[in-house]
Every structure is written in structure tokens, then in C-alpha cells.
Amino acid sequence: MKNLLLTTAIAFAFTAPAYASGSHDGGHDKVKVEEADGHGDHGGHGDENAEDAHGGEGHADGHAVMMIGKPGKEADVTRTIEVTMSENDDGEMLFEPTSLDIAKGETIRFSITNKGELEHEFVIDTLAGNAEHKEMMAKMDMEHDDPNSVRLDEGGSGEVIWSFVNEGTFEFACLIPGHYESGMHGPITVSEKMAQADVEYSTGKIKKINAKSGKVTIVHGPLLSLDMPAMTMVFRADEAMIAKMSEGQNIEFVADRVKGKLTVTEMK
């Protein structure tokens, strides 16, 4: 009888599941079959796109297309959005900006900085997808290792490059337990065309490019959004933007202050 009890105990020990916290790689890059809330009738959310989501065109660098889109390529970046993560004295945890408007077909570089005193993450997904993974992480803290997310220690920086191929309302969030509830989430609205009221393009001609330093000199017209007159100025631009530029080229562009420096954020 003692031998039987010992044998049974050993067998149970080997068959019982083991649970531990650890790295979560693959939970976000599976093909999403759920629809974004309220957008079941949009193109890209119905059965007509099932073939695109699972076929040969539905992969980028080996990752399947999700409802929110797919991993983007450096060469396809159309603009960069600076995102900061932080906390305040009232206990709130914050993203800046608090919402995102994106045009269908854009490839966005999210340049993310953790300015807080705690570890944070930036995850983009459907509302249902984030809710599912938030529930999983409440049971055991997992560090995501997926192309639609980045986790940063205090003072850290990173990026996510993403192509938005479907219209709909999605979400960016921090899914570390307690952070979502403290305010770390916001909507992503992807539409056929962004509202142009907030985007004013200026005209200019590229005079000089210094790719090594990430600078471009532009002879430009008035920058209405910055209340600046026509003049010749040096702007910052990221590598992907500079790759699309050439000296003597006439452009339409949008400039903004990024980390205190005048930066070309969009160009056509």
C-alpha cells in the first residue's frame, strides 16, 4: 500500500500543470477573428477579408495580419507619433497623446518614451484583444514580446512600427496589472481619411540634406500651425522621412516641435 501511494503521488506530480510568470511571446500576434466594437460592417472586418487576413498577402515578416493591422516596415513609414508614458501625483498613469487618429493605409512609427518612475508598456490591439490579455496578466504578470507592443523600464525608450490596414476603433493601453485601471488606455480611430482640419500642409523646397545628422534645410512658406512666417530653416527628420527627400525637391509638409526641435512629421 505504501508503494502504491508513493507511485500515485509521483505520477500526479509529473502530470499537474505548472504556473509561473514570464515572457509572453505570441499572445498578440495571432490572427484576430473578433471584430472591433461597432465596426462589423466596415471593410476589413467581415468575411470578405478573411482570405486577405490569412493568405499570402496577410503576412509581414512572418507575422499574421491582426484586426488592427500588421507589423510595418521602416521604408514604408509615413509619419512618426511621439508617445510618452508617465504618472502624476494624484496616482493617475498617463499616455500622451490621449487619443490617436490615423488614416487607413498609414504606416506609423510610434516613438515611445517612459518618463515615469514605474515600468510601463504600450500595446495596440482591439478593445476585446486588450481586455482578454489584461485579464490574463491579472492572473500572472507576463512581459509581451510582440510586434504590436513594447515594455519599458523607467527612463527607457523604444518604438513600434505598424501598418493600419483596416478601418475601425481600436485601443492603445498598458496592460500591467493596475495600470489600465489607473488611466493608461486611449482610443485609436482608423478611418478612410483623417479629418484634415487639424493638418495644415506648408509648401517648400528642399535646399540641403544632412542625412547623417538627421537634418534638412527647407525654403518654405508660412507655417500656419506654428504661427511662423516664410523663411529658410533647418528641420529635423527621421531616417525614413529623409530617405524620401532629395535636394531641389518641391514638397508639401507638416512641421511640429518634437522634443523642442522643429521636425518634419509628414510630407507629400
N, C-alpha and C positions, 0 to 999 in steps of 0.2 A: 504493500500500500504506500509506503514512504517513497519507493522508487516511482510509482505511478504519479503521485502528487508532484514529485520533482520534475518528471518528464513533462507533465502538463504545464507547469509554471514556466519551464524553459521555452516550450512551444509558443505560449501566449506572449512571452517577452519578444520573440522574433517576429510575430505577426501583428502586434499592436502598432498603430501609426505613431510617428514621432513628429512633434511640432516644435518649431524654433523660428525666431525672427531671422531675416536675412535679406539678400538681394532679390528683387523681383524683376526678372527679365523675361518679357514676353506677354505679360498680362495686358499691355496696352496695344501691342502691335498686331493682335489678332484681327481678322476681318470682322467689322461690326455689322450686325444684321438688324439691330434695333434702329428705329427712326428717331430723328431729332424731334423733340416735342413740338407739336403744332405744325410740322412741315412735311407731313406724309405725302402731300400732293406735289411737292417740288421735284423737278428733275434731279436725279442723283439719289433719291430716297426710295424710289419704287422698284418693282421687279424689273423694269426695263433697263436698269443699270446693273442688274445682278451679274451680267456677263462681264461688264467693264470692271466690276469690283473684284472678280475672281480670275479674269482671263489674263492673257499675256501683257495687256496694256495696264493692268492694275497693280503693277509692282514697281517699286523704286528701290534699287539697292537691296533687293531681296525681301522687302517689307510689303505686306499686303495693304491695299487701299482700305482705309477706315472710313466711316461715315463722314468724319471731319476732313478727310483728305489723305495725303501721303507725304512721306519724307521728301523734302525738296533738295535740289542740287545748288551748289554755290553759284554756278554760272547762270542760273535761272532767277536769282533773287531780284525782285522788282523794287523792294524798299526794305528799310530796317526800322523796327519799332523797338525803342528802348523801354525796358520794363524794370522797375525796382520793387524789391520786397523789403518790408520793414515792420516795426512795431511802434506803438506810441505809448505815452504814459498812462493812458486810460485802459490799457490791456488789449486794445484792438491790434489786429495784424492786417497789414495793408498791401495791396498791389497798387502801383501807379504806372500806367493809367488804370482806371477802374472799369473800363469797358473798351471793346475793340470793334471797329467797323472795317470790314475787308471786302474787296471785290472778288467775286468768283473768278478763279483762274490765277490769282496773285500767288507768288511765292514770297513768303515773308521770312526775313531773318529777325527772330526775337533775340535781342541782346539783353541778357538778364543779369542784374546785379543785386546781391543780397546786402542791403545797407543796415540790416537789423543786427540784433545781438543773439539771435537764435538761428538754428538751421531751418531753411525753408526749401520748398520745391515749386516748380512751375510745370503744370500738367495741362495739356489741352485735349479735350475729348467731348463726346456728347454729354448731356446732363445725366443721362442714365448710366453711361460708362463711368463717369466720375463718382456717381452715387454708389455704384457697385464696388469700385475699388476703395472708396472711403470706408465702406462697411468692412471690407477685407482687412484694411490697415488698422481698423479699430480693434480687431482681434489679435493682430500681431504686426508690429511695425516692419514694413518692407521698404527697401530702397529701390526705386524704379530704375531700370536700365533700358529705357525705350526711346525711340527717336522723337516721340512727342512730349518728352519731359526732361527736366534737368533738376538735380538736387544740389543745393549749395550751402556750404558752411558760412558762418559769419564772415562778411567781407569778400566772399567769393563771387566769381562771375562766370558766365557760360552762355551758350546760345542754343537755340532750336531753329532749324530751317525747315519750313513747312509749306507745302503747296495745298491751297484750298480749292478743291475741285467740285464741291457741292454747295448749293445754297442751303441756308438754314440758320438756326440759332444754336450755338454750341457754348462751351464754357472753358475758361482757364481757372485753375484752382491750385491750392496747396492742400494735399491730402494727408499730411502728417497729422496724427490724432490731435484734435482740439483746434487746429489752425483754421480749418474751413469754418467752424462754428464761430471763430473769433473775427471773421470777416474776409478771409483770404479766398475770394472767388469773384468772378465777374463774367458778364456775357460776351460772346463773340458773335457778331452778326455778319453773316456772309451773304451778300446779295449780288444780283447780276451786275449792278453798277452802284458804286458808292455815291452817297449824296455829295454833289460837287460844291455845295455851299461852303463847306469847310476847307476845300482845297483850291487854292488860287495859284495858278502857274505863272511864273515870270519868264520873260524871254531873255536870251543871252547868247553870247558867242564865246566858245572856249578859246582862251588865249594861250594858256600854258598848263601842262600836266606834269606833276611830280608824283609818279606812282609810288616811289619808294617811301615818301613821307605822307602819302595819302592826301595830297593837296591838289587843288585845281584852281586856276585863275580864270575868272569869268567876267567879261564885259557885259553887264546886264542892265535891264530896265528896272523900273521901280519894284521893290519887294514890298508889296502891299501888306502882306501878313505880318511883316516885321517893321512896317512904317519907315522904310528906308528908301532914299532916292536912287536914281540911276547912277551907277559908278562902276569902277573896276575893283573887284575884291577877290581875296583868296578864301576859298571854302574847303572844308574837309569833305571827304567822300570815302566810302568803304571800298574795298578791293573790287567787289562785284560791280559797283557803280562805275568806277574808273575804267574797268575793262570795256565798258560800253562807250567810252568817250574817246574823242580824237581832237587834236588841236585844229582850230578853224571851224569846228562843227557848230552849227546853229542849233540851239536846244530850247525846250521849254522845261522848266524845272521848279521844284518847290524846295525852299531852304528853311531851316529851323535851327534853333540853338540846341545843340546836343552836348551835354556836359560842359556848357559855357562856350562852345565853339560853333561858329556858323557852319552848318553842314548841309550838303545836298542830300535830301531824303527821298526825293522822287524825280524822275526825268522821263521825258518822252520826246 
